[in-house]
Amino acid sequence: FIEKKFTVVEKVREIAEEAHFPLSISMGIGTGGNIETNEISARHALDMALGRGGDQVCIKDDTQFRFYGGKNREYERSTKIKARAVALALRDFILNSDNVIFMGHKGADFDCFGAAVGLQRAVRTLGKTPYIVHERVSPAVDKMYNALKNREEYGGMFVDENEVLEEVTPDSLLVILDTHRPSMLPCGKLLNKVSKIILIDHHRRSTEFISPCSLVYHEPYASSTCEMVTELLEYMSVGGSLTKEEAQCLYTGILMDTKNFILKTGVRTFEAASYLRKLGLDTVAVRKMFSTSMEDYTMKAEIVETARHLTPNIAIAKTQTQHKNMRVIASQAADEMLNLNDILASVVLYPISGGVGVSARSLGEINVQLITERLGGGGHMTVAGAQIKGVTIDEAMVLVRDAVKAYMADTK
């Protein structure tokens, strides 16, 4: 089966596609131990396969996970039963906590920041104190952060990794947003300081996962964490208390992760956006938030100009320029490259402290998560990234080329 790369997965999918029915098969296999440990490993492997979007096989032995398949896009689930159940459980956790701490990933983006701003309203409405762990160096969300931080209502809400440790009590609740990898947290110490952890994420599951958690809401089919949070707020019956600015923060997260409602956009994505619009969302104000300087726009154009074919359908570009907004500019350049003829996936390399950053984008036919995982990164099928330490841009170019070759060989 391994030699044939589990072709049964593809056969099931092809039959389902012919019948126009959204069906796929996933398997978890445990090996290398006795029957009891293998059964446990098989269950973990199946959870891993489903957490990565399904349509694949995961084999777990004593040392590693191996994956086969995973070409298919995640199917949106029409039922909202799980969202309702999680909303009720989250409400109870908040009511039984002294305070609630929200933490996203390092280098916060609009999705994790917007989700935190939206959920803090639920905490306030339920009579508890919210805190949001925010790095002082996160240029992607500077405009949104600056618009909120000076308001009296939010005084003391934004704390750094040192300040937040002073607010922890035996009954604090930690809510982790938009990541499930402990290495991606700006304040990993918090995991050992609190007894209650809730995880809300939409990224396809990696082998690294925060554990133990009191509650896990992990849905790789969802467009964004902000979409998931908007549903939760609605079912917690506190969404109506959102301010116009908070609704805009949630909408911005959805807008960015779907690339203007193009990628990973399902019926529930539009329902969440519609709900936020009812709350007074100003779409023009959101559009102004994405305005860019002439310098940044020129830099993006210069990156796209360096684009070259890695394969007939994958383009790669690079820059040697150091800039505080380079992570954002690189991701925008990768998005722009998808507009080139016949390009189904794009990769941009840019300098970071001690190495090279990788930003990868796809239209869905190529799974960029599987490519960036070979570089030590992750993400999901259409949006992924990595940080490669101790290499130059040219050395990283070779590593990316090898990762793409390996991916193409595995998916033949």
N, C-alpha and C positions, 0 to 999 in steps of 0.2 A: 504493500500500500504506500509506503514511504517513497519507494523508487518511482511509483506512478503518480506521486504527489496527490494521493487521495482524489482521484478523478471522479469518485462517486459524488462528491460535493458539487462538482460542476454539472454532472448528469442530472442530479435532482433539480438544480437551478434551471437548466435548459428545458426540462419537462414542464416546470412551473411557468416559465416564460411563454412557452407555446400555448399553455392553457390560460394565459393572462391572469395568473393567480400569484400573489406575493408569498412564495414559499421558499424556504431554504432549510438546510440541515446543518447542525453543529454537533461536534463530538468532542468529548474530553477523555483522554487516555492517560492512565497512570502506569508507570513501569519502573523497574529497578529495585523494587522492594518485595515484601511479602503481600499476601492478599489484602490484609487490613490496610497497610500504608498505601498500597496501590489504589484502593477504593477511595481513600481520602484524596490522594493526588488526582484521581480522575474527576472527582467532584470539583476540586479547585481548578482543574484544567477546563472543565465545561463552563464554570463561572467566568473564567478568563476569556474563553471563546465568545461567549454571549456579551460580555462587557466590551468587546472590541467590535461589536456590530453583527455578530453571527456569521453564517455562511462560511464557516471555516472549522479546521481541526486543530486542537491544541494538545500537544503531548508534554507531560510533565514527568521528569525523572528526578533523581536526587540533586541535580545541579542546575537545571535550566528548564525553561519553557521553549518549545519549538512550535511554529505555526505553519499551517498549510491552508491555502485558499484565501478568503477574505477579500475577494474581488468585488463583491456585491455592495451596493449602497444599502444603508440601513432602511428598513421599512418603518414608516411612521405608524405608531399604534393609535387606533381610533378611540380606544377606551381610556377614560380618565379616572378610573377607579383608583389606580395607584396614586395619582396626584392628590386625590381627595384624602386618601388614607394618610399620606405623608403630611399633608397640610394640617390635619387634625393632630397627628403626633407631634409635629413641630410646635403647634400652638400650646400643647400640654408641656413640652419641654421648656418653652419660654416662660410660661406661668410659674413653673416650679424651679426657676433659676434666679439668682441674685442679680446677675447682669448677663448680657450676651455680647460676645466678641466675634466680629466677622473678620475673616482673613482670606484673601485671595492668593494668587501666585506672585512670585517675584516679577518685577517689571510690569506692574498692574496694567491691564488693558481696559477698554470700555465695558467688556462683558463682566469681568469679576468686580470691577468698581461699581458699575451700574446695579448689579445684583445686590451688592452690600447696601447701597443707598436705598434701594427699594425695600429690602427686608428690615432695615433699621426702623422704618415707619411702622411695621407690624409690632416691633418690640416696644416702641413708644406708645402705640395705641393700647397695648396690653399692660401698660404701666411699669415697664422695666427700663433699665438704662442700657443703651447700645454703645458699643465702641467699634471703630473700624481701624484695623491695622493698615497704615498707609506709609509707604516709603516716600522719603522726601525727593527721591530721584526717579520719577516715573513720568517722563515727558509726554507719553501717549495720552494721559488723562489730565494734564495740567489745567486745561481750560475748564473742564468740568469740576475739578477739585477747587480751583481758585474761585469759581462762582458760588461754591457752597461754604467754604471754610470760614469766611468772615461773618456769616449769618449767626445771630445770637442763638437761635434755636439749636444750631449744631456745635455750639461752643463746647470744647473738650471731647467731642466725639471722635475726631481723628487723632490717633496716637501712633507713635513709632514703636519699634520692637522693644525698646527699653521701658517706655512709659506703660505699655500694656501689661507688663509683668506685675506692675504695682497695683493694677486693678483686679487681678485674679483673686477670687475667693474660693472656698471649698465647694460652693454651689454655682460657679460660673459655667456658662454654656459656650463652647467654641463651635462656630459654624464655618466650615471651610468651603470656599466657593471656587468653581472653575478649574480645579485641579484635584488629583487624587494621589499625587506623588510627593512624599515628604521632603524630598530634595528640592522641590520647587517653592517651598514656603519661606517667606521672609523672616519668620520667627519660629523655627522648629522647636525651640524650648517650650513653647506653649503646649505642645502635645503631651508633655510629661507633667505639666502644671495643672491641667484640668481633668476632671473625671468624666465629663460628658462631651462627646464630639459628634457633630452632625456633618455629613459630607454631601454636597450638592454639586454635581458635575455632569458634563455632557461629552467629555473627550473619550475616545476609544481607550479601553483599559490597557495599561502597560503592566509589566511584571512587578513594578514598584507600586505599592498601594498602602495608604494610611490605614493602620489597624492597631487596636480595635476601635470601632465606631459604635455609638449608641443607635445611630440611624444613618443609613446610606440611601441616597436618592441619586442613582447613577443611570442616566438614560442616554446612550450614545446616538439614538435616533433624533434627539432634540437639536434644534438649530443652534441653541445658545443656552447658557445658564440663565440669562435674563428672561428667556421664554419660559423656562421651568419655574422661575421665581414669580413671574407674573401670574401663572396659573395657581401657584400656592397662595398668593395674596388674595386672589379671588375666592378660593375655597375656604380661606381662613376668615372671610368676611371682614377684612380690614383694608382691602384694595381701595375702597371708596375714600379712605382717609389720605391717600397719596396726594402730595402737592403736584402742581403742574411740572415743576422742575424735577421731581423724583420720577414722575412718569416719563419725562424726556430722557433721564439717565437710563431707565430700563429699555426704552425704545432704541436708544443709541447702541446699546449692547447687542440687541437683536439685529439692527441694521448693519453693524460692522461684521458680525460673525456670518451673516448670510450674504455679504457683499451686495447690499441693496436688494435683498429678497430674490437672489438668483440661485445661490447654493444652499443645499440642505434646508429648503423651505417647504414646509408642509401646510396642511389645513390649519393645524393648531398654531403654527407660527403667525398666520394672518389673523387668527382669532385673538391671540395675545396682543398683537399690534392694534387691532380694532378696539379691544378693551381699554388699552392705554389712551387711544384717541378719544374715547368717550369721557375720559377723566380730564380732558383739556389739553392734551399734548399739542405742542406747537411745532409742526414739522419744519417750518421755516427757521426757527431758532436752532433746531438740530442741524439743519443744513449749514448754518453759519458756523457751528462748532467745528465743522470739517474744513473750513477755509484754511488755506496754507499760504505760507510766505513765498515770495518769488524765489528766494534762495533755495528753499526746500523743493519747490517744483522743478527748478533747474537741475538740482542734484538728482531727483528722480529720473528726469529725462536723460541725464548723462549715464545713469546706471542701465536704463533700458537700451541705450545706444550700444552698450558693450555686449548685448545678448548674442549668444552663439548656440548652435544646435548641439546637444549631447546625443540625442537620437532624433529621428525625423519628427517626433512629437513632443520632445522635452527640450526646453531652452534653459540655458544658464547664463547669468550675468554676475558681475563683480564690481566692487569699488574698494579702493584703498583709503578713502577719505574717512577721517575721524570726525564724528559729529554727535552732539547730544541727542538728536532726534533720529539717528541713523537706523535704529531698529524699526521705527515707524515708516521711515522713507523706504527702507528695503522691502518691507511687506507691501507697501503701495506699488513699488516697482514690479514686484512679483505678480500682483494682481493685474497690472497694466500689460504685462507680457502675455497674459492669457488672451488678449485681444489680437495677437499676431496670428496670421493664417496658419492653420494646421497644428498649432501649439495646444496640447492638452494638459501640460504641466510645466511649471516654471520653478527655478531655483535661483536665489540671489545670495551671494556671499558678501559679508561686510565685516570690518574689523571690530572686535570687542576687546576689553581688557584681558590680556593673556591668551588671546586666541582669535577664533573666527566664528561669527554668527551665521546661521543658515536659516533662510526664510523660504518655505516651499508652498506652492499653491497648485491646485488642480481643478479641473472641471468635473471630476468624478470618475472618469474612466481609468485613471491611474491613481493608485493609492499612495499618496506622498507620505502617509504615516509610516508605511513599511520601509520606505527609503530612508527617512530621517531616523528611524529606530536603529538602523545599521550604523548611524553616526552618533548614537548615544542620546538622541532626542525623542520626540514623539508628537502627539497631536491627534488629528483625525484625518479621515480620508482626503478631504479637500484642503485642509489648512494644517500645516505642521511646521516644526522648526527644530533646531538643534544648536548647541554651543560646543565647538570643538576646541579644547584647550591645547596650548603649546604647539600650534601649527601656524604657518603663514597662509595667505590667501591662495597662493599657487599650490601649496601642499594640500590644502582643503579641497581645491578643485579636483585633484587626483582622487581623493577619498570619496568625493561625491560621484565622480565618474564610475569608480569601482562599485559603489552602493547601487547606482542605477543599473549597471551591468548585472549585478547579482539579482536585483529585483526583476529585471526582464527575463533572466534565466529561470527564476522560480515561477514566473507566471506564464511561461510558454505552455 
